[in-house]
Amino acid sequence: MKFIPTPKPMTPVDKGISQGAELAAGVLVFFLIGLGIDTWLGTVPVFMIVLTVFGVVGYFVRMYYAYNSVMAKLEKERSEKSRGDQA
């Protein structure tokens, strides 16, 4: 007997919202860490800017590799389907 329904797969909208929230949270964390270091050391907002840029660039690099991974998987599936149709 099953009481918990099986979850439906994520839609593109769900993935987009989750990626946006992850980007915002990640940038906010690096921003706050940089702000804390700058406050602690009494410096101009050097660490705040550097760590914020680091967080943004790091997230976009992560997105780039995730996108390439998905595209490689889809390309492999497409080529396997086209080879199957020709046989």
ZAROFI-744381 format. One record per atom (N, C-alpha, C): residue number from 1; residue in three letters; chain; x, y, z. Coordinates in nm, 4 decimals. Atoms other than C-alpha are relative to their C-alpha. Last residue first. Example, Ala and Ser with C-alpha at 12.3 -4.5 7.8 and 13.67 -1.06 7.14 Angstrom:
# residues 2
{2, "SER", "A", {-0.0820, -0.1190, -0.0060}},
{2, "SER", "A", {1.3670, -0.1060, 0.7140}},
{2, "SER", "A", {-0.0770, 0.1090, 0.0730}},
{1, "ALA", "A", {0.0890, -0.1190, 0.0000}},
{1, "ALA", "A", {1.2300, -0.4500, 0.7800}},
{1, "ALA", "A", {0.0900, 0.1200, 0.0000}},
# end
This chain:
# residues 87
{87, "ALA", "A", {-0.0285, 0.1438, 0.0058}},
{87, "ALA", "A", {1.8912, 0.0144, -3.9776}},
{87, "ALA", "A", {-0.1155, -0.0813, -0.0458}},
{86, "GLN", "A", {-0.0616, 0.0355, 0.1273}},
{86, "GLN", "A", {1.8387, 0.3811, -4.0648}},
{86, "GLN", "A", {0.0182, -0.1505, -0.0145}},
{85, "ASP", "A", {0.0961, -0.0163, 0.1087}},
{85, "ASP", "A", {1.5902, 0.4512, -3.7851}},
{85, "ASP", "A", {0.0572, -0.0466, -0.1330}},
{84, "GLY", "A", {0.1010, 0.1052, -0.0101}},
{84, "GLY", "A", {1.8188, 0.3067, -3.5157}},
{84, "GLY", "A", {-0.1011, 0.0077, -0.1126}},
{83, "ARG", "A", {-0.0633, 0.1240, 0.0455}},
{83, "ARG", "A", {2.1078, 0.5260, -3.6267}},
{83, "ARG", "A", {-0.0997, -0.1151, 0.0035}},
{82, "SER", "A", {-0.0127, -0.0106, 0.1455}},
{82, "SER", "A", {1.8803, 0.8315, -3.5958}},
{82, "SER", "A", {0.0700, -0.1235, -0.0571}},
{81, "LYS", "A", {0.1313, 0.0140, 0.0631}},
{81, "LYS", "A", {1.7727, 0.7271, -3.2474}},
{81, "LYS", "A", {0.0122, 0.0046, -0.1516}},
{80, "GLU", "A", {0.0400, 0.1403, -0.0132}},
{80, "GLU", "A", {2.1317, 0.6716, -3.1331}},
{80, "GLU", "A", {-0.1353, -0.0243, -0.0652}},
{79, "SER", "A", {-0.0776, 0.0774, 0.0971}},
{79, "SER", "A", {2.2339, 1.0112, -3.2746}},
{79, "SER", "A", {-0.0342, -0.1485, 0.0075}},
{78, "ARG", "A", {0.0461, -0.0310, 0.1350}},
{78, "ARG", "A", {1.9502, 1.1832, -3.0900}},
{78, "ARG", "A", {0.0750, -0.0823, -0.1041}},
{77, "GLU", "A", {0.1311, 0.0625, 0.0192}},
{77, "GLU", "A", {2.0293, 1.0096, -2.7605}},
{77, "GLU", "A", {-0.0504, 0.0216, -0.1418}},
{76, "LYS", "A", {-0.0234, 0.1444, 0.0058}},
{76, "LYS", "A", {2.3977, 1.1065, -2.7903}},
{76, "LYS", "A", {-0.1310, -0.0739, -0.0236}},
{75, "GLU", "A", {-0.0602, 0.0273, 0.1307}},
{75, "GLU", "A", {2.3025, 1.4654, -2.8731}},
{75, "GLU", "A", {0.0268, -0.1493, -0.0169}},
{74, "LEU", "A", {0.1061, -0.0078, 0.1001}},
{74, "LEU", "A", {2.0705, 1.4755, -2.5725}},
{74, "LEU", "A", {0.0525, -0.0293, -0.1400}},
{73, "LYS", "A", {0.0907, 0.1126, -0.0214}},
{73, "LYS", "A", {2.3462, 1.3532, -2.3402}},
{73, "LYS", "A", {-0.1103, -0.0009, -0.1054}},
{72, "ALA", "A", {-0.0713, 0.1199, 0.0453}},
{72, "ALA", "A", {2.5991, 1.5966, -2.4871}},
{72, "ALA", "A", {-0.0884, -0.1234, 0.0144}},
{71, "MET", "A", {-0.0008, -0.0007, 0.1462}},
{71, "MET", "A", {2.3464, 1.8803, -2.4496}},
{71, "MET", "A", {0.0729, -0.1220, -0.0560}},
{70, "VAL", "A", {0.1348, 0.0329, 0.0469}},
{70, "VAL", "A", {2.2831, 1.7919, -2.0845}},
{70, "VAL", "A", {-0.0032, -0.0066, -0.1521}},
{69, "SER", "A", {0.0271, 0.1387, -0.0357}},
{69, "SER", "A", {2.6556, 1.7852, -2.0057}},
{69, "SER", "A", {-0.1368, -0.0440, -0.0517}},
{68, "ASN", "A", {-0.0738, 0.0854, 0.0934}},
{68, "ASN", "A", {2.7195, 2.1083, -2.1952}},
{68, "ASN", "A", {-0.0247, -0.1476, 0.0277}},
{67, "TYR", "A", {0.0646, -0.0106, 0.1314}},
{67, "TYR", "A", {2.4432, 2.2816, -1.9982}},
{67, "TYR", "A", {0.0699, -0.0908, -0.1006}},
{66, "ALA", "A", {0.1259, 0.0739, -0.0107}},
{66, "ALA", "A", {2.5822, 2.1568, -1.6655}},
{66, "ALA", "A", {-0.0730, 0.0003, -0.1339}},
{65, "TYR", "A", {-0.0312, 0.1427, 0.0014}},
{65, "TYR", "A", {2.9312, 2.2727, -1.7648}},
{65, "TYR", "A", {-0.1259, -0.0855, 0.0118}},
{64, "TYR", "A", {-0.0572, 0.0347, 0.1296}},
{64, "TYR", "A", {2.8087, 2.6207, -1.8582}},
{64, "TYR", "A", {0.0281, -0.1498, -0.0080}},
{63, "MET", "A", {0.1104, 0.0097, 0.0956}},
{63, "MET", "A", {2.5860, 2.6480, -1.5497}},
{63, "MET", "A", {0.0499, -0.0439, -0.1373}},
{62, "ARG", "A", {0.0760, 0.1208, -0.0353}},
{62, "ARG", "A", {2.8842, 2.5718, -1.3242}},
{62, "ARG", "A", {-0.1157, -0.0214, -0.0967}},
{61, "VAL", "A", {-0.0845, 0.1114, 0.0444}},
{61, "VAL", "A", {3.0919, 2.8347, -1.5040}},
{61, "VAL", "A", {-0.0710, -0.1320, 0.0282}},
{60, "PHE", "A", {0.0151, 0.0091, 0.1446}},
{60, "PHE", "A", {2.8015, 3.0775, -1.4582}},
{60, "PHE", "A", {0.0893, -0.1085, -0.0594}},
{59, "TYR", "A", {0.1307, 0.0562, 0.0323}},
{59, "TYR", "A", {2.7908, 3.0007, -1.0865}},
{59, "TYR", "A", {-0.0182, -0.0137, -0.1507}},
{58, "GLY", "A", {0.0035, 0.1419, -0.0346}},
{58, "GLY", "A", {3.1639, 3.0508, -1.0443}},
{58, "GLY", "A", {-0.1326, -0.0643, -0.0348}},
{57, "VAL", "A", {-0.0774, 0.0707, 0.1028}},
{57, "VAL", "A", {3.1530, 3.3822, -1.2298}},
{57, "VAL", "A", {-0.0017, -0.1506, 0.0266}},
{56, "VAL", "A", {0.0739, -0.0077, 0.1266}},
{56, "VAL", "A", {2.8738, 3.5099, -1.0050}},
{56, "VAL", "A", {0.0722, -0.0791, -0.1086}},
{55, "GLY", "A", {0.1218, 0.0803, -0.0095}},
{55, "GLY", "A", {3.0379, 3.3900, -0.6831}},
{55, "GLY", "A", {-0.0776, -0.0024, -0.1300}},
{54, "PHE", "A", {-0.0407, 0.1405, -0.0043}},
{54, "PHE", "A", {3.3814, 3.5273, -0.7778}},
{54, "PHE", "A", {-0.1227, -0.0913, 0.0039}},
{53, "VAL", "A", {-0.0347, 0.0348, 0.1384}},
{53, "VAL", "A", {3.2235, 3.8618, -0.8725}},
{53, "VAL", "A", {0.0410, -0.1469, -0.0079}},
{52, "THR", "A", {0.1250, -0.0014, 0.0752}},
{52, "THR", "A", {3.0611, 3.8763, -0.5284}},
{52, "THR", "A", {0.0254, -0.0384, -0.1451}},
{51, "LEU", "A", {0.0720, 0.1240, -0.0287}},
{51, "LEU", "A", {3.3872, 3.7672, -0.3625}},
{51, "LEU", "A", {-0.1349, -0.0062, -0.0713}},
{50, "VAL", "A", {-0.0729, 0.1155, 0.0543}},
{50, "VAL", "A", {3.5871, 4.0404, -0.5349}},
{50, "VAL", "A", {-0.0775, -0.1294, 0.0235}},
{49, "ILE", "A", {0.0095, -0.0008, 0.1460}},
{49, "ILE", "A", {3.3305, 4.3140, -0.4694}},
{49, "ILE", "A", {0.0647, -0.1248, -0.0586}},
{48, "MET", "A", {0.1405, 0.0112, 0.0356}},
{48, "MET", "A", {3.2868, 4.2351, -0.0998}},
{48, "MET", "A", {-0.0151, -0.0085, -0.1516}},
{47, "PHE", "A", {0.0373, 0.1407, -0.0125}},
{47, "PHE", "A", {3.6583, 4.1721, -0.0571}},
{47, "PHE", "A", {-0.1459, -0.0220, -0.0383}},
{46, "VAL", "A", {-0.0754, 0.0807, 0.0966}},
{46, "VAL", "A", {3.7435, 4.5163, -0.1929}},
{46, "VAL", "A", {-0.0456, -0.1452, 0.0049}},
{45, "PRO", "A", {0.0710, 0.1241, 0.0355}},
{45, "PRO", "A", {3.4706, 4.7076, -0.0089}},
{45, "PRO", "A", {0.0691, -0.0838, -0.1081}},
{44, "VAL", "A", {0.1045, -0.0412, 0.0944}},
{44, "VAL", "A", {3.7194, 4.9508, 0.1462}},
{44, "VAL", "A", {-0.0656, -0.1273, -0.0521}},
{43, "THR", "A", {-0.0439, -0.0374, 0.1347}},
{43, "THR", "A", {3.9049, 4.7955, 0.4340}},
{43, "THR", "A", {-0.1164, 0.0548, -0.0806}},
{42, "GLY", "A", {0.0104, -0.1448, 0.0147}},
{42, "GLY", "A", {3.8324, 4.7897, 0.8068}},
{42, "GLY", "A", {0.0474, 0.0493, -0.1360}},
{41, "LEU", "A", {-0.1320, -0.0564, 0.0280}},
{41, "LEU", "A", {3.9630, 4.4340, 0.8431}},
{41, "LEU", "A", {-0.0013, 0.1523, -0.0126}},
{40, "TRP", "A", {-0.0969, 0.0500, -0.0973}},
{40, "TRP", "A", {3.6503, 4.3013, 1.0179}},
{40, "TRP", "A", {0.1373, 0.0637, -0.0195}},
{39, "THR", "A", {0.0313, -0.0639, -0.1279}},
{39, "THR", "A", {3.4129, 4.5156, 0.8130}},
{39, "THR", "A", {0.1035, -0.0383, 0.1054}},
{38, "ASP", "A", {-0.0317, -0.1428, 0.0109}},
{38, "ASP", "A", {3.5798, 4.4106, 0.4878}},
{38, "ASP", "A", {-0.0268, 0.0736, 0.1305}},
{37, "ILE", "A", {-0.1465, -0.0126, 0.0005}},
{37, "ILE", "A", {3.5761, 4.0440, 0.5921}},
{37, "ILE", "A", {0.0402, 0.1465, -0.0075}},
{36, "GLY", "A", {-0.0510, 0.0314, -0.1333}},
{36, "GLY", "A", {3.2080, 4.0644, 0.6848}},
{36, "GLY", "A", {0.1512, 0.0141, 0.0090}},
{35, "LEU", "A", {0.0342, -0.1134, -0.0857}},
{35, "LEU", "A", {3.1178, 4.2407, 0.3606}},
{35, "LEU", "A", {0.0523, -0.0221, 0.1415}},
{34, "GLY", "A", {-0.0893, -0.1108, 0.0345}},
{34, "GLY", "A", {3.3036, 3.9751, 0.1635}},
{34, "GLY", "A", {-0.0246, 0.1220, 0.0862}},
{33, "ILE", "A", {-0.1331, 0.0391, -0.0486}},
{33, "ILE", "A", {3.1191, 3.6968, 0.3476}},
{33, "ILE", "A", {0.0996, 0.1120, -0.0282}},
{32, "LEU", "A", {-0.0024, -0.0174, -0.1453}},
{32, "LEU", "A", {2.7915, 3.8822, 0.2930}},
{32, "LEU", "A", {0.1337, -0.0414, 0.0607}},
{31, "PHE", "A", {0.0066, -0.1429, -0.0303}},
{31, "PHE", "A", {2.8517, 3.9181, -0.0809}},
{31, "PHE", "A", {0.0130, 0.0230, 0.1505}},
{30, "PHE", "A", {-0.1338, -0.0538, 0.0258}},
{30, "PHE", "A", {2.9598, 3.5530, -0.1104}},
{30, "PHE", "A", {0.0064, 0.1499, 0.0295}},
{29, "VAL", "A", {-0.0933, 0.0572, -0.0981}},
{29, "VAL", "A", {2.6370, 3.4420, 0.0611}},
{29, "VAL", "A", {0.1401, 0.0563, -0.0205}},
{28, "LEU", "A", {0.0230, -0.0653, -0.1290}},
{28, "LEU", "A", {2.4218, 3.6805, -0.1444}},
{28, "LEU", "A", {0.0975, -0.0518, 0.1063}},
{27, "VAL", "A", {-0.0589, -0.1338, 0.0093}},
{27, "VAL", "A", {2.5761, 3.5559, -0.4692}},
{27, "VAL", "A", {-0.0157, 0.0733, 0.1330}},
{26, "GLY", "A", {-0.1459, 0.0124, 0.0066}},
{26, "GLY", "A", {2.4994, 3.1972, -0.3731}},
{26, "GLY", "A", {0.0696, 0.1341, -0.0044}},
{25, "ALA", "A", {-0.0500, 0.0389, -0.1321}},
{25, "ALA", "A", {2.1445, 3.2760, -0.2628}},
{25, "ALA", "A", {0.1522, -0.0095, 0.0013}},
{24, "ALA", "A", {0.0179, -0.1108, -0.0937}},
{24, "ALA", "A", {2.0639, 3.4682, -0.5803}},
{24, "ALA", "A", {0.0574, -0.0335, 0.1380}},
{23, "LEU", "A", {-0.0902, -0.1093, 0.0377}},
{23, "LEU", "A", {2.2131, 3.2029, -0.8080}},
{23, "LEU", "A", {-0.0091, 0.1136, 0.1009}},
{22, "GLU", "A", {-0.1356, 0.0442, -0.0335}},
{22, "GLU", "A", {2.0373, 2.9193, -0.6243}},
{22, "GLU", "A", {0.1023, 0.1085, -0.0327}},
{21, "ALA", "A", {-0.0131, -0.0093, -0.1458}},
{21, "ALA", "A", {1.7068, 3.1059, -0.6368}},
{21, "ALA", "A", {0.1399, -0.0410, 0.0444}},
{20, "GLY", "A", {-0.0029, -0.1410, -0.0373}},
{20, "GLY", "A", {1.7472, 3.1574, -1.0096}},
{20, "GLY", "A", {0.0171, 0.0196, 0.1494}},
{19, "GLN", "A", {-0.1312, -0.0532, 0.0387}},
{19, "GLN", "A", {1.8392, 2.7929, -1.0666}},
{19, "GLN", "A", {0.0122, 0.1474, 0.0373}},
{18, "SER", "A", {-0.1000, 0.0529, -0.0931}},
{18, "SER", "A", {1.5355, 2.6766, -0.8653}},
{18, "SER", "A", {0.1393, 0.0506, -0.0340}},
{17, "ILE", "A", {0.0183, -0.0656, -0.1298}},
{17, "ILE", "A", {1.3031, 2.9078, -1.0556}},
{17, "ILE", "A", {0.1054, -0.0484, 0.0986}},
{16, "GLY", "A", {-0.0419, -0.1400, 0.0114}},
{16, "GLY", "A", {1.4409, 2.7911, -1.3883}},
{16, "GLY", "A", {-0.0106, 0.0739, 0.1317}},
{15, "LYS", "A", {-0.1461, -0.0026, 0.0068}},
{15, "LYS", "A", {1.4160, 2.4231, -1.2952}},
{15, "LYS", "A", {0.0510, 0.1434, -0.0058}},
{14, "ASP", "A", {-0.0525, 0.0367, -0.1320}},
{14, "ASP", "A", {1.0548, 2.4629, -1.1849}},
{14, "ASP", "A", {0.1523, 0.0073, 0.0022}},
{13, "VAL", "A", {0.0241, -0.1149, -0.0873}},
{13, "VAL", "A", {0.9695, 2.6484, -1.5070}},
{13, "VAL", "A", {0.0557, -0.0275, 0.1393}},
{12, "PRO", "A", {-0.1013, -0.1040, 0.0227}},
{12, "PRO", "A", {1.1365, 2.3772, -1.7167}},
{12, "PRO", "A", {-0.0184, 0.1227, 0.0896}},
{11, "THR", "A", {0.0251, -0.0687, 0.1260}},
{11, "THR", "A", {0.9117, 2.1180, -1.5510}},
{11, "THR", "A", {0.1088, 0.1045, -0.0205}},
{10, "MET", "A", {-0.0096, -0.1461, -0.0005}},
{10, "MET", "A", {1.0380, 1.8854, -1.2819}},
{10, "MET", "A", {-0.0291, 0.0556, -0.1389}},
{9, "PRO", "A", {-0.1297, -0.0545, 0.0408}},
{9, "PRO", "A", {0.9123, 1.5288, -1.2941}},
{9, "PRO", "A", {-0.0023, 0.1524, -0.0037}},
{8, "LYS", "A", {-0.0033, -0.0210, 0.1446}},
{8, "LYS", "A", {0.6019, 1.4407, -1.0934}},
{8, "LYS", "A", {0.1358, 0.0589, -0.0379}},
{7, "PRO", "A", {-0.0111, -0.1397, 0.0420}},
{7, "PRO", "A", {0.6550, 1.3037, -0.7456}},
{7, "PRO", "A", {0.0051, 0.0108, -0.1516}},
{6, "THR", "A", {-0.1284, -0.0199, 0.0670}},
{6, "THR", "A", {0.5244, 0.9554, -0.6754}},
{6, "THR", "A", {0.0076, 0.1436, -0.0495}},
{5, "PRO", "A", {0.0062, 0.0042, 0.1461}},
{5, "PRO", "A", {0.2377, 0.9707, -0.4310}},
{5, "PRO", "A", {0.1387, 0.0209, -0.0603}},
{4, "ILE", "A", {-0.0675, -0.1170, 0.0556}},
{4, "ILE", "A", {0.3086, 0.8834, -0.0683}},
{4, "ILE", "A", {-0.0068, -0.0082, -0.1519}},
{3, "PHE", "A", {0.0645, -0.1207, -0.0494}},
{3, "PHE", "A", {0.0555, 0.6494, 0.0883}},
{3, "PHE", "A", {0.0593, 0.1257, -0.0608}},
{2, "LYS", "A", {-0.0802, -0.1215, 0.0116}},
{2, "LYS", "A", {0.1439, 0.3375, -0.1053}},
{2, "LYS", "A", {-0.0797, 0.1198, 0.0496}},
{1, "MET", "A", {0.0845, -0.1163, 0.0000}},
{1, "MET", "A", {0.0000, 0.0000, 0.0000}},
{1, "MET", "A", {0.0900, 0.1240, 0.0000}},
# end
